[in-house]
Amino acid sequence: MPTISIIIPAYNAEQTILETINSVQQQTFSDFEIIVINDGSTDRTLEILDTIADSRLKIFSYNNGGLPVARNRGIAHATGEFIAFLDADDLWTPDKLELQLAALQQHPEAGVVYSWTLFMDEQGKSFHPDKPIFFSGNVYGNLLVKNFLASGSNPLIRKQAVDSVGEFYPPAGGSADWDYWLRLAARWHFVVVPKPQIFYRQSSSSMSSKIEFMEECKSIVLERAFESAPPELQALKNQSLANTYQYSAHLCLTRISGIDGVRQAGQKLMMAIRVYPKTLLDRQTQKLLFKVLLKRVLSPKVANNFLQGISKIRATRLKNSGNRENFSI
């Protein structure tokens, strides 16, 4: 019986699945099984998976059920003491499992461990780090405000904790991971590995890029969460709603070209400010407002060139820094 079960849902992942599994095979901790749920792929995903010679790899094919259903199917096959989820286009640093497992072993009261995230572009060439988060212990209130785990590829979870909350909730769609982390946080303590260990690929074709759909999914999670949240946490709902609109504004700027995306982003930001005026003090809101204003003044094309130049400078600094070794994949 392996110590860790790694569940990888894969739907038409021929472009990235080998790189993703390679990042698992390079882990410094090796006592694991890799459970790939082929979720009705119609491309070469299954053919590529069949070329991988690794006794730890187990492949199960189903008709397409969507990401939450695929994760549930993976849980049903898992035999490990701990469970990790990894999307088929994301990557891990080599020490991800080793350090996360050590953190859970050092904190037997915790059911979930998470790390920091590096966001990468579709080609996996440009990176920018998420804001460092240090929440630990009872993180339920923090998680109600925002999904600070960032993606479904982040945590390592005790199987006992997974069993205590059951399956992912498919109607939550693209935010089903957030719904799941919230249900875990209501019962279990979390612990953090304060190091970037997850490379989260931001793709124009991913589920997270569908703006109205993601907003609807987040609304479903919020309604479910605040129905059961204790009275002292109900006041967090407007702040959480503002974060949802803020995220939609970000997607509008990055996924909708031209002035239309700028206009929609501005509308989403105004909605965020109306429901929670203090969001104006948030650095991310300020950055988005700056981008909206810049694109209105300079035109979206000129502003994008300017912002891309800044991003390249930042990426070069990250690549050349001494910490870059810790981000190698």
C-alpha positions as CSV (number, residue, x, y, z in Angstrom):
1,M,0.0,0.0,0.0
2,P,1.5,3.3,-1.0
3,T,1.8,6.3,1.4
4,I,0.4,8.8,-1.1
5,S,-2.2,8.5,-3.8
6,I,-1.9,11.2,-6.5
7,I,-5.1,11.7,-8.5
8,I,-4.7,13.3,-12.0
9,P,-7.9,13.9,-13.9
10,A,-7.1,14.1,-17.6
11,Y,-9.3,15.4,-20.4
12,N,-7.7,16.1,-23.8
13,A,-4.4,16.7,-22.1
14,E,-2.1,15.5,-24.8
15,Q,-0.1,18.7,-24.8
16,T,0.8,18.7,-21.1
17,I,0.2,15.3,-19.5
18,L,3.8,13.9,-20.0
19,E,5.3,17.0,-18.4
20,T,2.9,16.8,-15.6
21,I,3.6,13.2,-14.8
22,N,7.3,13.8,-15.2
23,S,7.1,16.4,-12.4
24,V,5.6,13.6,-10.3
25,Q,8.2,11.1,-11.2
26,Q,10.9,13.5,-10.2
27,Q,9.6,13.8,-6.6
28,T,12.2,13.2,-3.9
29,F,9.6,11.2,-2.1
30,S,8.7,8.2,-4.2
31,D,6.3,5.9,-2.2
32,F,3.2,6.8,-4.2
33,E,0.7,5.6,-6.8
34,I,-0.3,7.8,-9.7
35,I,-4.0,7.4,-10.5
36,V,-4.9,9.0,-13.9
37,I,-8.6,9.3,-14.6
38,N,-9.0,9.5,-18.4
39,D,-12.1,11.6,-18.5
40,G,-13.4,10.7,-21.9
41,S,-10.5,12.2,-23.9
42,T,-10.9,12.3,-27.6
43,D,-7.2,13.3,-28.4
44,R,-4.0,11.3,-27.9
45,T,-4.0,11.5,-24.1
46,L,-4.6,7.8,-23.6
47,E,-2.1,6.8,-26.3
48,I,0.5,9.0,-24.6
49,L,-0.2,7.6,-21.2
50,D,0.3,4.0,-22.5
51,T,3.9,4.9,-23.4
52,I,4.8,5.6,-19.8
53,A,6.7,2.7,-18.2
54,D,6.1,3.2,-14.4
55,S,4.6,0.5,-12.2
56,R,3.2,3.2,-10.0
57,L,0.9,4.5,-12.8
58,K,-2.7,3.3,-12.9
59,I,-5.0,4.5,-15.7
60,F,-8.8,4.3,-15.6
61,S,-10.9,5.4,-18.5
62,Y,-14.5,6.7,-18.2
63,N,-17.0,8.7,-20.2
64,N,-16.6,12.4,-19.7
65,G,-18.0,13.5,-16.4
66,G,-16.2,16.7,-15.7
67,L,-13.4,17.6,-13.3
68,P,-15.2,17.1,-9.9
69,V,-16.6,13.7,-11.0
70,A,-13.1,12.6,-12.2
71,R,-11.6,13.5,-8.9
72,N,-14.3,11.5,-7.1
73,R,-13.6,8.5,-9.3
74,G,-9.9,8.9,-8.4
75,I,-10.7,8.9,-4.7
76,A,-12.6,5.7,-5.1
77,H,-9.5,4.0,-6.5
78,A,-7.0,5.5,-4.0
79,T,-5.3,3.2,-1.5
80,G,-2.8,5.6,0.1
81,E,-2.8,7.1,3.6
82,F,-2.7,10.6,2.0
83,I,-4.2,12.0,-1.1
84,A,-2.9,14.7,-3.5
85,F,-4.7,16.1,-6.6
86,L,-2.9,17.3,-9.6
87,D,-4.5,18.8,-12.7
88,A,-3.1,17.5,-16.0
89,D,-1.5,20.8,-17.0
90,D,0.0,21.8,-13.7
91,L,3.5,20.9,-12.3
92,W,5.2,20.4,-8.9
93,T,8.6,21.2,-7.7
94,P,10.6,18.0,-6.8
95,D,10.3,18.5,-3.1
96,K,6.6,19.1,-3.0
97,L,5.4,15.8,-1.6
98,E,8.4,15.3,0.7
99,L,8.0,18.7,2.5
100,Q,4.2,18.5,2.6
101,L,4.2,15.0,4.1
102,A,6.8,16.0,6.7
103,A,4.6,19.0,7.7
104,L,1.6,16.7,8.2
105,Q,3.7,14.2,10.2
106,Q,4.9,17.1,12.4
107,H,1.3,18.3,12.9
108,P,-0.8,15.2,13.6
109,E,-3.8,17.5,14.4
110,A,-3.8,18.9,10.9
111,G,-5.7,17.2,8.0
112,V,-4.5,19.3,5.2
113,V,-1.2,20.9,4.1
114,Y,-0.7,23.5,1.4
115,S,2.1,25.3,-0.3
116,W,2.6,28.5,-2.2
117,T,1.8,28.8,-5.9
118,L,3.7,30.1,-9.0
119,F,1.5,31.1,-11.8
120,M,2.9,30.3,-15.3
121,D,1.7,31.1,-18.8
122,E,0.3,28.7,-21.3
123,Q,3.8,27.8,-22.6
124,G,5.3,27.4,-19.2
125,K,7.9,30.1,-19.8
126,S,6.8,33.0,-17.7
127,F,6.2,32.8,-14.0
128,H,4.9,35.1,-11.3
129,P,4.5,34.2,-7.6
130,D,1.2,34.4,-5.7
131,K,1.1,36.5,-2.5
132,P,2.8,34.6,0.4
133,I,0.2,33.1,2.7
134,F,0.9,31.9,6.2
135,F,-2.6,30.8,7.4
136,S,-2.5,27.7,9.6
137,G,-4.6,26.0,12.3
138,N,-8.3,26.9,12.0
139,V,-8.3,28.6,8.5
140,Y,-12.0,28.4,7.9
141,G,-12.6,32.2,8.1
142,N,-9.6,32.9,5.9
143,L,-10.8,30.4,3.3
144,L,-14.4,31.8,3.3
145,V,-12.9,35.1,2.2
146,K,-10.8,33.7,-0.6
147,N,-9.6,30.4,-2.0
148,F,-5.9,31.0,-1.0
149,L,-4.9,27.5,-2.1
150,A,-5.3,28.9,-5.7
151,S,-5.8,25.6,-7.4
152,G,-6.8,21.9,-7.1
153,S,-3.1,20.9,-7.5
154,N,-2.0,22.3,-4.2
155,P,-2.8,20.4,-1.0
156,L,-1.9,17.0,0.5
157,I,-4.7,15.6,2.5
158,R,-5.0,12.8,5.0
159,K,-7.3,10.0,3.7
160,Q,-9.1,10.2,7.1
161,A,-9.9,13.8,6.3
162,V,-11.1,13.0,2.8
163,D,-13.3,10.2,4.2
164,S,-14.8,12.7,6.7
165,V,-16.1,15.1,4.1
166,G,-17.0,12.8,1.3
167,E,-16.9,13.7,-2.4
168,F,-16.4,16.8,-4.5
169,Y,-19.7,18.6,-5.3
170,P,-20.1,18.5,-9.1
171,P,-22.7,21.4,-9.3
172,A,-19.9,23.7,-8.1
173,G,-18.1,23.1,-11.4
174,G,-14.9,25.1,-11.7
175,S,-15.0,26.1,-8.0
176,A,-15.6,22.6,-6.7
177,D,-12.1,22.5,-5.2
178,W,-12.8,25.7,-3.1
179,D,-16.0,24.1,-1.9
180,Y,-14.0,21.0,-0.9
181,W,-11.3,22.9,0.9
182,L,-14.0,24.8,2.8
183,R,-15.7,21.5,4.0
184,L,-12.3,20.3,5.1
185,A,-11.5,23.5,6.9
186,A,-14.7,23.3,8.9
187,R,-13.5,20.0,10.4
188,W,-9.7,20.0,10.2
189,H,-6.7,22.2,10.9
190,F,-4.5,23.3,8.0
191,V,-0.7,23.7,7.9
192,V,1.5,25.5,5.4
193,V,4.8,24.8,3.7
194,P,6.0,28.4,3.1
195,K,7.6,27.8,-0.2
196,P,6.4,27.9,-3.9
197,Q,5.9,24.3,-4.9
198,I,2.9,24.4,-7.4
199,F,3.2,25.7,-10.9
200,Y,-0.4,26.6,-11.9
201,R,-0.8,26.9,-15.7
202,Q,-3.0,29.8,-16.8
203,S,-4.5,28.7,-20.1
204,S,-7.0,30.5,-22.3
205,S,-8.8,27.2,-22.9
206,S,-9.0,26.2,-19.2
207,M,-12.2,26.1,-17.2
208,S,-11.0,29.0,-15.0
209,S,-10.9,31.3,-18.1
210,K,-14.7,31.1,-18.6
211,I,-15.7,34.3,-16.8
212,E,-19.5,34.1,-16.3
213,F,-19.3,30.3,-15.7
214,M,-16.6,30.8,-13.0
215,E,-18.6,33.6,-11.4
216,E,-21.6,31.4,-11.2
217,C,-19.6,28.5,-9.7
218,K,-18.1,30.8,-7.1
219,S,-21.6,32.0,-6.2
220,I,-22.8,28.4,-5.7
221,V,-19.9,27.8,-3.3
222,L,-20.5,31.0,-1.4
223,E,-24.2,30.2,-0.9
224,R,-23.4,26.7,0.3
225,A,-20.6,27.9,2.6
226,F,-22.5,30.7,4.3
227,E,-25.6,28.6,4.8
228,S,-23.6,26.5,7.2
229,A,-21.0,29.1,8.5
230,P,-21.4,30.2,12.1
231,P,-23.0,33.6,12.9
232,E,-19.7,35.3,13.8
233,L,-18.4,34.7,10.2
234,Q,-21.5,35.8,8.3
235,A,-20.1,39.3,8.0
236,L,-17.3,38.0,5.7
237,K,-19.8,37.3,2.9
238,N,-19.6,40.7,1.2
239,Q,-15.8,40.6,1.3
240,S,-15.8,37.2,-0.3
241,L,-18.3,38.4,-2.9
242,A,-16.0,41.4,-3.7
243,N,-13.1,39.0,-4.2
244,T,-15.3,37.0,-6.7
245,Y,-15.9,40.2,-8.7
246,Q,-12.3,41.1,-8.5
247,Y,-11.3,37.7,-10.0
248,S,-13.8,38.2,-12.8
249,A,-12.3,41.6,-13.5
250,H,-8.9,40.0,-13.8
251,L,-10.3,37.4,-16.3
252,C,-12.0,40.2,-18.3
253,L,-8.6,41.9,-18.7
254,T,-6.7,38.8,-19.6
255,R,-9.3,36.9,-21.6
256,I,-11.3,39.5,-23.5
257,S,-9.4,41.5,-26.1
258,G,-9.8,45.2,-26.8
259,I,-11.8,47.9,-25.2
260,D,-14.7,45.5,-24.5
261,G,-12.6,43.5,-21.9
262,V,-11.5,46.8,-20.3
263,R,-15.1,48.0,-20.0
264,Q,-16.3,44.7,-18.5
265,A,-13.3,44.6,-16.1
266,G,-14.2,48.1,-14.9
267,Q,-17.8,47.0,-14.4
268,K,-16.7,44.0,-12.3
269,L,-14.4,46.2,-10.2
270,M,-17.3,48.7,-9.5
271,M,-19.4,45.7,-8.4
272,A,-16.7,44.7,-6.0
273,I,-16.3,48.2,-4.6
274,R,-20.1,48.5,-4.1
275,V,-20.5,45.3,-2.1
276,Y,-17.3,45.9,-0.1
277,P,-15.8,49.4,-0.3
278,K,-12.7,48.4,1.7
279,T,-11.5,46.3,-1.3
280,L,-10.0,49.6,-2.5
281,L,-7.4,49.1,0.1
282,D,-6.5,45.7,-1.4
283,R,-3.3,45.8,-3.5
284,Q,-4.8,43.5,-6.1
285,T,-7.8,45.7,-6.6
286,Q,-5.5,48.7,-6.9
287,K,-3.4,46.9,-9.5
288,L,-6.5,46.0,-11.5
289,L,-7.8,49.6,-11.3
290,F,-4.4,50.8,-12.6
291,K,-4.5,48.4,-15.5
292,V,-8.1,49.5,-16.4
293,L,-7.2,53.2,-16.3
294,L,-4.0,52.6,-18.2
295,K,-5.8,50.8,-21.0
296,R,-8.4,53.5,-21.2
297,V,-5.8,56.2,-21.5
298,L,-3.2,54.5,-23.7
299,S,-5.5,52.1,-25.6
300,P,-5.5,48.3,-24.8
301,K,-2.8,47.5,-27.3
302,V,-0.2,50.1,-26.2
303,A,-1.0,49.3,-22.5
304,N,-0.6,45.6,-23.1
305,N,2.9,46.1,-24.6
306,F,3.9,48.2,-21.7
307,L,2.6,45.7,-19.1
308,Q,4.2,42.8,-21.0
309,G,7.5,44.6,-20.8
310,I,7.2,44.9,-17.1
311,S,6.3,41.2,-16.8
312,K,9.3,40.2,-18.8
313,I,11.6,42.2,-16.6
314,R,10.0,40.6,-13.5
315,A,10.3,37.1,-15.0
316,T,14.0,37.7,-15.9
317,R,14.7,38.9,-12.3
318,L,13.0,35.8,-11.0
319,K,14.9,33.6,-13.3
320,N,18.3,35.1,-12.4
321,S,17.7,35.3,-8.7
322,G,19.3,32.8,-6.3
323,N,15.8,31.5,-5.5
324,R,15.2,30.4,-9.1
325,E,16.9,27.1,-8.3
326,N,14.1,26.3,-5.9
327,F,11.6,26.8,-8.7
328,S,13.2,24.3,-11.1
329,I,11.0,21.6,-12.6
